[in-house]
């Protein structure tokens, strides 16, 4: 097939893409998860807690997503939370709350004396409030390309404690946006929770928000750069050999596009049309015979078309 597939993913996903040998290495690009920064953003902690009806005596709230899927590693969350609470004195234990969303796996498998508030399956608005109300989000996925909840949490200014895999490789920096440890290291999760519990929370939330904003900016720039590359510089025409397209006195842009698809092996006619429109070519077409070479990009072809750089037509006279 002449169709080339571009693979976009985070560092974790890129490793598997390369190991699979299914993709041309030159078409494997890093691109983090896209998150709606207008929805997932910081909010006053007390306001968020009030809207979720969380009691005012809870001073340190740990958010977790409950799931019965083994790859989500919820048993590690339960063990880490239990061990973390056990190192606190009786008075401080009363101020700790585990806030959960998702299914009921955690509350069904956690010791009854541990304090937990289960929100169940929630909409995006309630999920955002949960991030904003929490002091930390704990995630123990052991086999996950994401999860996107890590990115959502840091955009809300809430640090994350998790295992060192998936999207955490790119967005979690120890002591800045949270803490990550080796996969299945329960002690590492406990140390992360303890560190955040003992440090100045406002400072941690500020650092986390900065990292979240920078991650989004990097993602945006990467996305714009890749879009521009595909639009302008990426090879878009793959005929088996040089072919020619013709523009007559009608100067029909639609007919030109049909020739490019049918004869010149155009891979992304939409991007050609988009760049042509940006350059105002459809209203400034020139007649002639134009060469389309294998591997040609949109800009190179449009430059020839706009400037009238056409190929000469050979005419043979017989019987002279």
C-alpha positions in Angstrom: 0.0 0.0 0.0 1.1 3.6 -0.7 -0.6 4.8 2.5 1.8 5.7 5.3 0.5 5.7 8.8 1.8 8.2 11.3 1.9 7.1 15.0 1.4 9.7 17.7 1.8 8.9 21.4 3.6 9.6 24.6 7.0 8.2 25.6 5.4 4.9 26.9 3.4 4.4 23.7 6.3 5.2 21.4 8.4 2.4 23.0 5.8 -0.2 22.0 5.3 1.3 18.6 9.0 1.0 17.8 9.2 -2.5 19.3 6.3 -3.6 17.1 8.1 -2.6 13.8 4.7 -1.9 12.3 5.6 1.8 11.7 8.3 3.7 9.8 10.5 5.1 12.6 10.5 8.5 10.8 6.7 8.6 11.2 6.6 7.9 15.0 6.1 11.2 16.8 5.8 12.1 20.5 2.5 13.8 21.4 1.0 13.8 24.9 -2.7 13.4 25.8 -4.9 16.4 24.8 -6.9 17.8 27.8 -9.5 20.5 27.9 -7.8 23.2 30.0 -11.0 25.2 30.1 -12.7 22.5 32.1 -9.8 21.0 34.1 -8.5 24.1 35.9 -7.8 25.1 39.5 -10.6 26.2 41.9 -10.6 27.2 45.5 -10.3 24.0 47.5 -13.0 25.0 50.1 -15.4 25.9 47.3 -14.9 22.5 45.6 -15.3 20.6 48.9 -18.4 22.5 49.8 -20.0 21.6 46.4 -19.2 17.9 47.1 -20.6 18.1 50.6 -17.3 17.1 52.2 -17.1 17.8 55.9 -14.9 20.7 57.0 -12.9 18.5 59.5 -11.2 16.7 56.6 -7.9 18.4 56.1 -6.1 15.9 53.7 -8.1 14.3 50.9 -6.7 11.6 48.6 -8.6 11.1 45.3 -8.6 7.6 43.7 -10.4 6.1 40.7 -11.9 2.7 41.7 -11.9 -0.1 39.2 -12.0 -3.9 39.3 -9.7 -4.2 36.3 -6.5 -5.8 37.4 -4.3 -3.5 35.2 -5.6 -0.5 37.2 -3.7 -1.9 40.3 -6.4 -0.9 42.8 -5.1 -3.4 45.3 -1.9 -1.3 45.5 -4.0 1.8 46.2 -5.8 0.1 49.0 -2.6 -1.2 50.6 -0.8 2.1 50.2 -3.7 4.1 51.7 -3.9 1.6 54.6 -0.2 1.8 55.4 -0.2 5.6 55.0 -3.0 6.1 57.5 -1.4 3.6 59.9 1.7 5.8 60.4 -0.4 8.8 61.6 -1.6 9.4 65.1 -5.2 9.0 66.1 -6.0 12.7 65.9 -4.6 13.1 62.4 -6.2 10.0 61.1 -9.6 11.6 61.6 -8.6 14.4 59.2 -7.8 12.0 56.3 -10.4 11.1 53.7 -10.2 8.8 50.7 -12.4 10.2 47.9 -13.3 7.7 45.2 -14.9 7.8 41.8 -15.9 4.8 39.6 -17.1 1.4 40.7 -17.4 0.2 44.3 -14.3 -2.1 44.3 -12.4 0.0 46.8 -15.2 0.5 49.4 -16.0 -3.3 49.1 -12.4 -4.3 49.8 -11.2 -1.7 52.3 -11.2 -2.0 56.0 -14.3 -0.5 57.5 -12.4 1.8 60.0 -10.8 3.7 57.1 -12.7 6.8 56.1 -13.9 6.8 52.5 -16.4 8.9 50.5 -17.6 7.2 47.3 -19.0 9.4 44.6 -19.7 6.6 42.1 -19.6 7.1 38.4 -19.6 10.9 37.8 -19.9 13.4 35.0 -17.0 15.7 34.0 -18.2 18.5 36.2 -18.2 16.4 39.3 -14.9 14.8 38.4 -13.3 18.2 38.0 -14.6 19.2 41.5 -13.1 16.0 42.9 -9.6 16.9 41.5 -10.0 20.5 42.8 -11.1 19.3 46.3 -8.3 16.8 46.7 -4.8 17.3 48.0 -3.4 14.5 45.9 -4.6 12.0 43.3 -3.2 8.5 43.6 -3.0 6.2 40.6 -1.5 2.7 40.6 -2.0 1.5 37.1 0.5 -1.2 36.2 -0.2 -1.5 32.5 -1.7 1.7 31.0 -0.7 4.1 28.3 -2.3 6.9 30.3 -4.4 7.3 32.2 -5.6 10.8 31.2 -6.7 11.3 34.8 -3.0 12.1 35.6 -3.0 14.9 33.1 -6.4 16.2 34.2 -5.3 16.2 37.9 -2.1 18.3 37.3 -4.1 20.8 35.2 -6.3 21.3 38.2 -3.2 22.0 40.3 -3.5 18.6 42.2 -0.2 16.6 42.5 -0.2 12.9 41.6 1.4 9.9 43.3 1.7 7.0 40.9 3.9 4.3 39.3 6.5 5.2 36.8 4.8 4.2 33.6 2.3 5.5 31.0 1.8 9.3 30.8 3.6 9.7 34.2 6.9 9.3 32.3 6.3 12.7 30.7 4.4 14.8 33.1 5.3 13.7 36.7 8.4 15.2 38.2 9.2 14.1 41.7 8.8 16.9 44.2 7.3 19.2 41.6 4.1 17.8 40.1 3.9 14.8 42.4 5.8 11.5 43.0 6.4 8.4 40.9 8.0 5.2 42.0 8.7 1.8 40.5 5.7 -0.3 39.4 4.2 -2.3 42.2 6.3 -0.5 44.9 3.7 0.0 47.6 6.3 1.6 49.9 7.1 4.2 47.2 3.4 5.1 47.0 3.3 5.5 50.8 6.4 7.7 50.7 4.8 9.9 48.0 1.7 10.4 50.0 3.7 11.1 53.2 5.9 13.7 51.4 2.9 15.6 50.0 1.1 15.3 53.4 4.1 16.8 55.2 5.0 19.6 52.8 3.4 23.0 52.2 0.4 22.1 50.2 0.0 25.6 48.5 3.5 25.4 47.3 3.0 21.9 45.8 -0.3 22.9 44.1 1.4 26.0 42.6 4.3 23.9 41.2 1.9 21.3 39.9 -0.2 23.9 38.1 2.9 25.3 36.4 4.0 21.9 35.2 0.4 21.3 33.9 0.4 24.5 32.0 3.8 23.9 30.5 2.8 20.4 29.4 -0.2 21.8 27.7 1.8 24.5 25.9 4.3 21.9 24.7 1.5 19.7 23.5 -0.1 22.6 21.7 3.2 23.6 20.0 3.9 20.0 19.0 0.4 19.6 17.5 0.7 22.9 15.6 4.2 21.9 14.3 3.0 18.5 13.1 -0.1 20.0 11.5 2.1 22.5 9.6 4.5 19.8 8.5 1.7 17.6 7.1 0.1 20.6 5.4 3.2 22.1 3.9 6.3 19.8 3.8 5.2 16.2 4.1 5.3 14.3 0.8 1.7 14.3 -0.5 2.0 12.9 -4.0 3.2 9.4 -4.8 2.8 8.6 -8.5 4.9 5.7 -9.7 6.7 8.1 -12.0 6.4 11.8 -13.0 2.9 12.6 -14.3 1.3 15.7 -15.6 -1.8 17.6 -14.8 -3.5 20.1 -17.1 -5.2 23.4 -16.5 -7.3 24.7 -19.5 -9.0 28.0 -20.0 -11.8 27.1 -17.6 -9.3 27.1 -14.7 -11.5 24.6 -12.8 -9.9 24.0 -9.4 -12.2 21.0 -8.8 -11.0 19.4 -12.0 -7.3 19.9 -10.9 -8.0 18.2 -7.6 -9.6 15.2 -9.4 -6.5 14.9 -11.6 -4.2 15.0 -8.5 -6.2 12.2 -6.9 -6.7 10.0 -9.9 -3.3 10.5 -11.7 -0.8 11.9 -9.1 -1.5 9.6 -6.2 -2.5 12.5 -3.8 -2.6 11.1 -0.3 -4.3 14.1 1.5 -6.3 16.2 -1.0 -7.8 18.0 1.9 -4.5 19.4 3.0 -3.7 20.4 -0.6 -7.0 22.3 -0.8 -6.4 23.9 2.6 -3.0 25.2 1.7 -4.2 26.3 -1.8 -6.9 28.3 -0.1 -4.5 29.9 2.3 -2.3 30.9 -0.7 -5.5 32.1 -2.6 -4.5 29.9 -5.5 -8.0 28.8 -6.7 -8.7 32.4 -7.8 -5.3 32.9 -9.4 -4.9 29.7 -11.5 -2.7 29.7 -14.6 -3.2 27.5 -17.6 -0.6 24.9 -18.6 0.9 21.5 -18.2 2.5 20.9 -14.8 4.7 18.0 -13.6 4.0 16.1 -10.4 6.9 14.1 -9.2 7.0 11.2 -6.7 7.5 12.5 -3.2 6.5 16.1 -4.0 4.9 18.1 -1.2 2.0 20.6 -1.4 4.1 23.7 -1.2 6.5 22.7 -4.0 3.6 21.9 -6.3 1.6 25.0 -5.4 4.7 27.2 -6.0 5.0 25.8 -9.6 1.2 26.2 -10.2 1.1 29.8 -8.9 4.2 30.9 -10.8 3.3 29.2 -14.0 6.3 26.9 -14.0 4.9 24.4 -16.4 6.5 21.7 -18.5 6.9 22.3 -22.2 4.6 20.2 -24.5 6.4 18.4 -27.4 4.7 18.7 -30.8 5.8 16.5 -33.6 5.1 17.4 -37.2 4.9 14.5 -39.6 5.1 14.5 -43.4 7.3 17.6 -43.6 
